[in-house]
C-alpha cells in the first residue's frame, strides 16, 4: 500500500476513535443526571388522607416507585403511594410539596413526579404539575415549567413518571404544585367526583451533584418526558437529542470516508499488482 494511503487511513482511524469517544460522552451527558432528593425532608399541604398516609421514611423521597401488587387488584394497595381525597382539597385542587435538598445546588437540571392512574378503584392521574425553585423556604420561587400529566379517565391502570428537563438552575428548595383532577365528565355527560390522587415519588436531579441516596427504582412505570408545557420563566426543556444527532451524523460521515479510502486502497493494490 502506498505511504500516502497508509497515512490517510491512520488519520481517519484516529478521527473515528475520537468521534466515538465524543459520542459516548454526549450520550452520557444527555442523561438526566444524579438524583439529589432521595431522603430529603419535605412538607405537604394539605396533608394526605389517613387511609393512605405518608410513611417513615417519607414516601415521596424514599427512591421507591409503586409496583403492581399481584396480591390484590392493581397498584394502589402496594404501600408506596401517598393518597389525597378530592373532597379534602379546595376548589383549585392543588397539592403543594416543598422539598428541602439540604443545600444549594447550582445545576439542578430535571424534576420528575410519579403518580397513579387506576380509575377502576377511583384513583385518577393529576391534571398537571409545576416545579419551582428558591434559596429559602419562604422566598421567591422561580417557576421552571409545567407538565401536563392528565391521563385518559377510561384508560388502563398504570403508574407514570413525568419528567421536566431544563437548563441548569440554582436553588435549595423545590416547590412541586400538583393540580389534582377534582371532577370529570363521563361518557354520558354526567359530572362525577374524581375521587383520589395518588403520588409515589418526586425526584430532583443535579447535573453534577452526588445523590444522598440510591437511584430510584422506576421499573414497571411509564415514562412521560420531553412534553413540557412551559408556563412562566424562559427555561426550555432539554433532552440532548440534537447533540446526539450531530455526533451520530459526524460518526457516520467519517465511517463512510474511511470505507471509501479502504476501497480505494484495495483497488490501488489490484492495479499495482497488474502493472
VOGU-771798 format. One record per residue (C-alpha): residue number from 1; z, y, x; residue in one letter. Coordinates in nm, 2 decimals, decimal comma, padded with zeros to 4 digits. Each point is the difference from the previous one (the first is absolute). Example, Ala and Ser with C-alpha at 12.3 -4.5 7.8 and 13.67 -1.06 7.14 Angstrom:
2
<pt i="1" up="00,78" north="-00,45" east="01,23" aa="A"/>
<pt i="2" up="-00,07" north="00,34" east="00,14" aa="S"/>
% end
This chain:
275
<pt i="1" up="00,00" north="00,00" east="00,00" aa="X"/>
<pt i="2" up="-00,09" north="00,34" east="00,14" aa="X"/>
<pt i="3" up="00,29" north="00,22" east="00,12" aa="X"/>
<pt i="4" up="-00,06" north="00,27" east="-00,25" aa="X"/>
<pt i="5" up="00,02" north="-00,25" east="-00,29" aa="X"/>
<pt i="6" up="00,33" north="-00,13" east="00,14" aa="X"/>
<pt i="7" up="00,14" north="00,35" east="00,02" aa="X"/>
<pt i="8" up="-00,10" north="00,08" east="-00,35" aa="X"/>
<pt i="9" up="00,15" north="-00,32" east="-00,13" aa="X"/>
<pt i="10" up="00,33" north="00,07" east="00,17" aa="X"/>
<pt i="11" up="00,01" north="00,35" east="-00,13" aa="X"/>
<pt i="12" up="-00,07" north="-00,12" east="-00,36" aa="X"/>
<pt i="13" up="00,26" north="-00,27" east="00,04" aa="X"/>
<pt i="14" up="00,26" north="00,26" east="00,11" aa="X"/>
<pt i="15" up="-00,08" north="00,23" east="-00,29" aa="X"/>
<pt i="16" up="00,01" north="-00,30" east="-00,24" aa="X"/>
<pt i="17" up="00,35" north="-00,09" east="00,12" aa="X"/>
<pt i="18" up="00,12" north="00,36" east="-00,02" aa="X"/>
<pt i="19" up="-00,13" north="00,03" east="-00,36" aa="X"/>
<pt i="20" up="00,16" north="-00,32" east="-00,10" aa="X"/>
<pt i="21" up="00,34" north="00,12" east="00,13" aa="X"/>
<pt i="22" up="-00,06" north="00,33" east="-00,18" aa="X"/>
<pt i="23" up="-00,07" north="-00,18" east="-00,32" aa="X"/>
<pt i="24" up="00,32" north="-00,21" east="00,03" aa="X"/>
<pt i="25" up="00,19" north="00,33" east="00,05" aa="X"/>
<pt i="26" up="-00,16" north="00,17" east="-00,30" aa="X"/>
<pt i="27" up="00,07" north="-00,30" east="-00,22" aa="X"/>
<pt i="28" up="00,36" north="00,00" east="00,11" aa="X"/>
<pt i="29" up="00,03" north="00,38" east="-00,06" aa="X"/>
<pt i="30" up="-00,16" north="-00,03" east="-00,35" aa="X"/>
<pt i="31" up="00,30" north="-00,21" east="-00,12" aa="X"/>
<pt i="32" up="00,27" north="00,17" east="-00,19" aa="X"/>
<pt i="33" up="00,27" north="00,02" east="00,27" aa="X"/>
<pt i="34" up="00,36" north="-00,11" east="00,02" aa="X"/>
<pt i="35" up="00,23" north="-00,01" east="-00,30" aa="X"/>
<pt i="36" up="00,30" north="00,23" east="00,07" aa="X"/>
<pt i="37" up="00,16" north="-00,02" east="-00,34" aa="X"/>
<pt i="38" up="00,14" north="-00,35" east="00,01" aa="X"/>
<pt i="39" up="00,37" north="00,01" east="-00,07" aa="X"/>
<pt i="40" up="-00,01" north="00,38" east="-00,06" aa="X"/>
<pt i="41" up="00,25" north="00,15" east="-00,24" aa="X"/>
<pt i="42" up="-00,13" north="00,17" east="-00,32" aa="X"/>
<pt i="43" up="00,11" north="00,14" east="-00,33" aa="X"/>
<pt i="44" up="-00,14" north="-00,08" east="-00,35" aa="X"/>
<pt i="45" up="-00,03" north="00,23" east="-00,30" aa="X"/>
<pt i="46" up="00,05" north="-00,12" east="-00,26" aa="X"/>
<pt i="47" up="00,18" north="-00,31" east="00,10" aa="X"/>
<pt i="48" up="-00,15" north="-00,34" east="-00,09" aa="X"/>
<pt i="49" up="00,09" north="-00,22" east="-00,30" aa="X"/>
<pt i="50" up="00,32" north="-00,20" east="00,03" aa="X"/>
<pt i="51" up="-00,21" north="-00,31" east="-00,08" aa="X"/>
<pt i="52" up="-00,22" north="00,05" east="00,31" aa="X"/>
<pt i="53" up="00,22" north="00,20" east="00,24" aa="X"/>
<pt i="54" up="-00,06" north="00,10" east="00,36" aa="X"/>
<pt i="55" up="00,14" north="-00,25" east="00,25" aa="X"/>
<pt i="56" up="00,20" north="00,00" east="00,32" aa="X"/>
<pt i="57" up="-00,18" north="00,05" east="00,23" aa="X"/>
<pt i="58" up="-00,20" north="00,24" east="-00,22" aa="X"/>
<pt i="59" up="-00,31" north="-00,18" east="-00,13" aa="X"/>
<pt i="60" up="-00,25" north="00,28" east="00,04" aa="X"/>
<pt i="61" up="00,02" north="00,01" east="00,38" aa="X"/>
<pt i="62" up="00,10" north="-00,36" east="00,08" aa="X"/>
<pt i="63" up="-00,35" north="-00,09" east="00,11" aa="X"/>
<pt i="64" up="-00,05" north="-00,26" east="-00,27" aa="X"/>
<pt i="65" up="-00,26" north="00,00" east="-00,28" aa="X"/>
<pt i="66" up="00,02" north="-00,18" east="-00,33" aa="X"/>
<pt i="67" up="-00,14" north="-00,35" east="-00,01" aa="X"/>
<pt i="68" up="-00,12" north="-00,22" east="-00,28" aa="X"/>
<pt i="69" up="00,31" north="-00,18" east="-00,13" aa="X"/>
<pt i="70" up="-00,11" north="-00,36" east="-00,07" aa="X"/>
<pt i="71" up="00,34" north="-00,09" east="-00,15" aa="X"/>
<pt i="72" up="-00,06" north="00,25" east="-00,29" aa="X"/>
<pt i="73" up="-00,29" north="00,17" east="-00,16" aa="X"/>
<pt i="74" up="-00,14" north="00,26" east="00,24" aa="X"/>
<pt i="75" up="00,12" north="00,24" east="00,26" aa="X"/>
<pt i="76" up="00,26" north="00,21" east="-00,18" aa="X"/>
<pt i="77" up="00,30" north="-00,24" east="00,03" aa="X"/>
<pt i="78" up="-00,05" north="-00,06" east="00,38" aa="X"/>
<pt i="79" up="00,28" north="00,25" east="00,09" aa="X"/>
<pt i="80" up="-00,21" north="00,23" east="00,23" aa="X"/>
<pt i="81" up="-00,06" north="00,27" east="-00,26" aa="X"/>
<pt i="82" up="00,20" north="00,31" east="-00,11" aa="X"/>
<pt i="83" up="-00,06" north="00,05" east="-00,38" aa="X"/>
<pt i="84" up="-00,01" north="00,32" east="-00,21" aa="X"/>
<pt i="85" up="-00,02" north="-00,01" east="-00,37" aa="X"/>
<pt i="86" up="-00,22" north="00,27" east="-00,15" aa="X"/>
<pt i="87" up="00,27" north="00,09" east="-00,26" aa="X"/>
<pt i="88" up="00,22" north="00,12" east="00,28" aa="X"/>
<pt i="89" up="-00,27" north="00,24" east="00,14" aa="X"/>
<pt i="90" up="-00,07" north="00,35" east="-00,12" aa="X"/>
<pt i="91" up="-00,33" north="00,10" east="-00,15" aa="X"/>
<pt i="92" up="-00,15" north="00,05" east="00,34" aa="X"/>
<pt i="93" up="00,07" north="-00,37" east="00,08" aa="X"/>
<pt i="94" up="00,07" north="00,09" east="00,36" aa="X"/>
<pt i="95" up="00,20" north="-00,21" east="00,24" aa="X"/>
<pt i="96" up="00,10" north="00,18" east="00,32" aa="X"/>
<pt i="97" up="00,08" north="-00,18" east="00,33" aa="X"/>
<pt i="98" up="00,11" north="00,20" east="00,30" aa="X"/>
<pt i="99" up="00,00" north="-00,20" east="00,32" aa="X"/>
<pt i="100" up="00,19" north="00,10" east="00,32" aa="X"/>
<pt i="101" up="-00,19" north="-00,13" east="00,30" aa="X"/>
<pt i="102" up="00,30" north="00,07" east="00,22" aa="X"/>
<pt i="103" up="-00,18" north="00,24" east="00,23" aa="X"/>
<pt i="104" up="-00,30" north="00,23" east="00,00" aa="X"/>
<pt i="105" up="-00,34" north="-00,17" east="00,07" aa="X"/>
<pt i="106" up="-00,29" north="00,21" east="00,13" aa="X"/>
<pt i="107" up="-00,28" north="-00,24" east="-00,11" aa="X"/>
<pt i="108" up="00,06" north="-00,15" east="-00,34" aa="X"/>
<pt i="109" up="-00,34" north="-00,13" east="-00,09" aa="X"/>
<pt i="110" up="00,03" north="-00,22" east="-00,31" aa="X"/>
<pt i="111" up="00,21" north="-00,06" east="-00,31" aa="X"/>
<pt i="112" up="00,00" north="-00,29" east="-00,24" aa="X"/>
<pt i="113" up="00,15" north="-00,11" east="-00,33" aa="X"/>
<pt i="114" up="00,04" north="-00,36" east="-00,12" aa="X"/>
<pt i="115" up="00,02" north="-00,05" east="-00,38" aa="X"/>
<pt i="116" up="-00,06" north="-00,26" east="-00,27" aa="X"/>
<pt i="117" up="-00,24" north="-00,02" east="-00,29" aa="X"/>
<pt i="118" up="00,12" north="-00,29" east="-00,22" aa="X"/>
<pt i="119" up="-00,07" north="00,11" east="-00,36" aa="X"/>
<pt i="120" up="00,08" north="-00,34" east="-00,15" aa="X"/>
<pt i="121" up="00,37" north="00,08" east="00,05" aa="X"/>
<pt i="122" up="-00,03" north="00,37" east="-00,05" aa="X"/>
<pt i="123" up="-00,03" north="00,12" east="00,36" aa="X"/>
<pt i="124" up="-00,27" north="00,26" east="00,06" aa="X"/>
<pt i="125" up="-00,13" north="00,15" east="00,32" aa="X"/>
<pt i="126" up="00,08" north="00,37" east="00,03" aa="X"/>
<pt i="127" up="-00,27" north="00,26" east="-00,06" aa="X"/>
<pt i="128" up="00,02" north="00,16" east="00,34" aa="X"/>
<pt i="129" up="00,21" north="00,06" east="00,31" aa="X"/>
<pt i="130" up="00,02" north="00,31" east="00,22" aa="X"/>
<pt i="131" up="00,14" north="00,03" east="00,35" aa="X"/>
<pt i="132" up="00,16" north="00,31" east="00,16" aa="X"/>
<pt i="133" up="00,19" north="00,06" east="00,33" aa="X"/>
<pt i="134" up="00,26" north="00,25" east="00,11" aa="X"/>
<pt i="135" up="00,24" north="00,05" east="00,29" aa="X"/>
<pt i="136" up="00,31" north="00,02" east="-00,22" aa="X"/>
<pt i="137" up="00,10" north="-00,18" east="-00,31" aa="X"/>
<pt i="138" up="00,01" north="00,32" east="-00,21" aa="X"/>
<pt i="139" up="-00,27" north="00,18" east="00,19" aa="X"/>
<pt i="140" up="-00,35" north="00,09" east="-00,10" aa="X"/>
<pt i="141" up="-00,21" north="-00,31" east="-00,03" aa="X"/>
<pt i="142" up="-00,37" north="00,00" east="00,10" aa="X"/>
<pt i="143" up="-00,20" north="-00,22" east="-00,23" aa="X"/>
<pt i="144" up="-00,23" north="-00,23" east="00,19" aa="X"/>
<pt i="145" up="-00,19" north="-00,15" east="-00,29" aa="X"/>
<pt i="146" up="-00,01" north="-00,19" east="-00,33" aa="X"/>
<pt i="147" up="-00,12" north="-00,35" east="-00,07" aa="X"/>
<pt i="148" up="-00,11" north="-00,13" east="-00,33" aa="X"/>
<pt i="149" up="00,19" north="-00,33" east="-00,06" aa="X"/>
<pt i="150" up="-00,08" north="-00,06" east="-00,37" aa="X"/>
<pt i="151" up="-00,11" north="-00,35" east="-00,07" aa="X"/>
<pt i="152" up="-00,16" north="-00,17" east="-00,31" aa="X"/>
<pt i="153" up="00,26" north="-00,04" east="-00,27" aa="X"/>
<pt i="154" up="-00,17" north="-00,32" east="-00,10" aa="X"/>
<pt i="155" up="-00,05" north="-00,12" east="00,35" aa="X"/>
<pt i="156" up="00,13" north="-00,31" east="00,18" aa="X"/>
<pt i="157" up="00,35" north="-00,01" east="00,15" aa="X"/>
<pt i="158" up="-00,02" north="00,14" east="00,36" aa="X"/>
<pt i="159" up="00,21" north="00,17" east="00,26" aa="X"/>
<pt i="160" up="-00,16" north="00,29" east="00,18" aa="X"/>
<pt i="161" up="00,03" north="00,22" east="00,31" aa="X"/>
<pt i="162" up="-00,16" north="00,34" east="-00,01" aa="X"/>
<pt i="163" up="-00,03" north="00,18" east="00,34" aa="X"/>
<pt i="164" up="-00,08" north="00,36" east="00,08" aa="X"/>
<pt i="165" up="-00,12" north="00,07" east="00,36" aa="X"/>
<pt i="166" up="-00,01" north="00,36" east="00,13" aa="X"/>
<pt i="167" up="-00,02" north="00,22" east="00,30" aa="X"/>
<pt i="168" up="00,33" north="-00,01" east="00,20" aa="X"/>
<pt i="169" up="00,28" north="00,20" east="-00,17" aa="X"/>
<pt i="170" up="00,35" north="00,07" east="00,12" aa="X"/>
<pt i="171" up="00,33" north="-00,05" east="-00,18" aa="X"/>
<pt i="172" up="00,32" north="-00,20" east="-00,05" aa="X"/>
<pt i="173" up="00,03" north="-00,02" east="-00,38" aa="X"/>
<pt i="174" up="-00,27" north="-00,15" east="-00,22" aa="X"/>
<pt i="175" up="-00,01" north="00,07" east="-00,38" aa="X"/>
<pt i="176" up="-00,17" north="-00,26" east="-00,20" aa="X"/>
<pt i="177" up="-00,07" north="00,11" east="-00,36" aa="X"/>
<pt i="178" up="-00,10" north="-00,29" east="-00,22" aa="X"/>
<pt i="179" up="-00,15" north="00,09" east="-00,35" aa="X"/>
<pt i="180" up="00,08" north="-00,29" east="-00,22" aa="X"/>
<pt i="181" up="-00,22" north="-00,11" east="-00,29" aa="X"/>
<pt i="182" up="00,23" north="00,09" east="-00,29" aa="X"/>
<pt i="183" up="-00,24" north="-00,09" east="-00,29" aa="X"/>
<pt i="184" up="-00,36" north="-00,12" east="-00,05" aa="X"/>
<pt i="185" up="-00,25" north="-00,05" east="-00,28" aa="X"/>
<pt i="186" up="-00,08" north="-00,36" east="-00,08" aa="X"/>
<pt i="187" up="-00,33" north="-00,15" east="-00,11" aa="X"/>
<pt i="188" up="00,08" north="00,08" east="-00,36" aa="X"/>
<pt i="189" up="00,07" north="00,36" east="00,07" aa="X"/>
<pt i="190" up="00,38" north="-00,03" east="-00,03" aa="X"/>
<pt i="191" up="00,22" north="00,19" east="00,24" aa="X"/>
<pt i="192" up="00,25" north="-00,24" east="00,16" aa="X"/>
<pt i="193" up="00,29" north="00,04" east="00,23" aa="X"/>
<pt i="194" up="-00,09" north="-00,12" east="00,35" aa="X"/>
<pt i="195" up="00,34" north="-00,16" east="00,07" aa="X"/>
<pt i="196" up="00,07" north="-00,04" east="00,37" aa="X"/>
<pt i="197" up="-00,10" north="00,13" east="00,34" aa="X"/>
<pt i="198" up="00,07" north="-00,24" east="00,29" aa="X"/>
<pt i="199" up="-00,01" north="00,12" east="00,36" aa="X"/>
<pt i="200" up="00,05" north="-00,23" east="00,30" aa="X"/>
<pt i="201" up="-00,06" north="00,18" east="00,33" aa="X"/>
<pt i="202" up="-00,07" north="00,35" east="00,14" aa="X"/>
<pt i="203" up="-00,14" north="00,01" east="00,36" aa="X"/>
<pt i="204" up="-00,04" north="00,30" east="00,23" aa="X"/>
<pt i="205" up="-00,22" north="-00,04" east="00,31" aa="X"/>
<pt i="206" up="00,00" north="00,18" east="00,33" aa="X"/>
<pt i="207" up="-00,30" north="-00,01" east="00,24" aa="X"/>
<pt i="208" up="00,22" north="-00,05" east="00,30" aa="X"/>
<pt i="209" up="00,36" north="-00,05" east="-00,12" aa="X"/>
<pt i="210" up="00,19" north="-00,32" east="00,04" aa="X"/>
<pt i="211" up="00,10" north="-00,17" east="-00,32" aa="X"/>
<pt i="212" up="00,38" north="-00,03" east="-00,05" aa="X"/>
<pt i="213" up="-00,05" north="-00,33" east="-00,17" aa="X"/>
<pt i="214" up="-00,27" north="-00,28" east="-00,03" aa="X"/>
<pt i="215" up="-00,34" north="00,05" east="-00,16" aa="X"/>
<pt i="216" up="-00,01" north="-00,03" east="-00,37" aa="X"/>
<pt i="217" up="-00,13" north="-00,33" east="-00,15" aa="X"/>
<pt i="218" up="-00,29" north="00,09" east="-00,22" aa="X"/>
<pt i="219" up="-00,13" north="-00,35" east="-00,07" aa="X"/>
<pt i="220" up="-00,10" north="-00,06" east="-00,35" aa="X"/>
<pt i="221" up="-00,06" north="00,37" east="-00,08" aa="X"/>
<pt i="222" up="-00,31" north="00,18" east="-00,10" aa="X"/>
<pt i="223" up="-00,08" north="00,29" east="00,23" aa="X"/>
<pt i="224" up="-00,11" north="00,33" east="-00,15" aa="X"/>
<pt i="225" up="-00,09" north="00,25" east="00,28" aa="X"/>
<pt i="226" up="-00,25" north="00,26" east="00,10" aa="X"/>
<pt i="227" up="-00,02" north="00,13" east="-00,36" aa="X"/>
<pt i="228" up="00,24" north="00,29" east="00,02" aa="X"/>
<pt i="229" up="-00,04" north="00,29" east="-00,24" aa="X"/>
<pt i="230" up="00,11" north="00,30" east="00,19" aa="X"/>
<pt i="231" up="00,23" north="00,25" east="-00,18" aa="X"/>
<pt i="232" up="00,15" north="00,28" east="00,20" aa="X"/>
<pt i="233" up="-00,04" north="00,07" east="00,37" aa="X"/>
<pt i="234" up="-00,31" north="-00,06" east="00,20" aa="X"/>
<pt i="235" up="00,06" north="-00,33" east="00,17" aa="X"/>
<pt i="236" up="-00,26" north="-00,26" east="-00,06" aa="X"/>
<pt i="237" up="00,04" north="-00,38" east="00,00" aa="X"/>
<pt i="238" up="-00,12" north="-00,17" east="00,32" aa="X"/>
<pt i="239" up="-00,11" north="-00,36" east="00,03" aa="X"/>
<pt i="240" up="-00,16" north="00,00" east="00,35" aa="X"/>
<pt i="241" up="-00,32" north="-00,15" east="-00,14" aa="X"/>
<pt i="242" up="-00,23" north="00,26" east="00,15" aa="X"/>
<pt i="243" up="00,13" north="-00,05" east="00,35" aa="X"/>
<pt i="244" up="-00,04" north="-00,38" east="-00,04" aa="X"/>
<pt i="245" up="-00,35" north="00,04" east="-00,13" aa="X"/>
<pt i="246" up="-00,11" north="00,22" east="00,30" aa="X"/>
<pt i="247" up="00,15" north="-00,24" east="00,25" aa="X"/>
<pt i="248" up="-00,17" north="-00,30" east="-00,17" aa="X"/>
<pt i="249" up="-00,34" north="00,18" east="00,00" aa="X"/>
<pt i="250" up="00,04" north="00,09" east="00,37" aa="X"/>
<pt i="251" up="00,10" north="-00,35" east="00,09" aa="X"/>
<pt i="252" up="-00,30" north="-00,14" east="-00,19" aa="X"/>
<pt i="253" up="-00,24" north="00,25" east="00,17" aa="X"/>
<pt i="254" up="00,12" north="-00,09" east="00,35" aa="X"/>
<pt i="255" up="-00,02" north="-00,38" east="-00,08" aa="X"/>
<pt i="256" up="-00,36" north="00,04" east="-00,12" aa="X"/>
<pt i="257" up="-00,08" north="00,20" east="00,32" aa="X"/>
<pt i="258" up="00,16" north="-00,27" east="00,22" aa="X"/>
<pt i="259" up="-00,20" north="-00,27" east="-00,18" aa="X"/>
<pt i="260" up="-00,32" north="00,20" east="00,06" aa="X"/>
<pt i="261" up="00,08" north="00,02" east="00,37" aa="X"/>
<pt i="262" up="00,07" north="-00,37" east="00,01" aa="X"/>
<pt i="263" up="-00,33" north="-00,08" east="-00,17" aa="X"/>
<pt i="264" up="-00,19" north="00,23" east="00,23" aa="X"/>
<pt i="265" up="00,16" north="-00,16" east="00,31" aa="X"/>
<pt i="266" up="-00,09" north="-00,34" east="-00,13" aa="X"/>
<pt i="267" up="-00,35" north="00,10" east="-00,06" aa="X"/>
<pt i="268" up="-00,02" north="00,17" east="00,34" aa="X"/>
<pt i="269" up="00,12" north="-00,32" east="00,17" aa="X"/>
<pt i="270" up="-00,28" north="-00,19" east="-00,18" aa="X"/>
<pt i="271" up="-00,26" north="00,24" east="00,12" aa="X"/>
<pt i="272" up="00,14" north="-00,01" east="00,36" aa="X"/>
<pt i="273" up="-00,01" north="-00,38" east="00,00" aa="X"/>
<pt i="274" up="-00,37" north="00,00" east="-00,12" aa="X"/>
<pt i="275" up="-00,09" north="00,25" east="00,27" aa="X"/>
% end
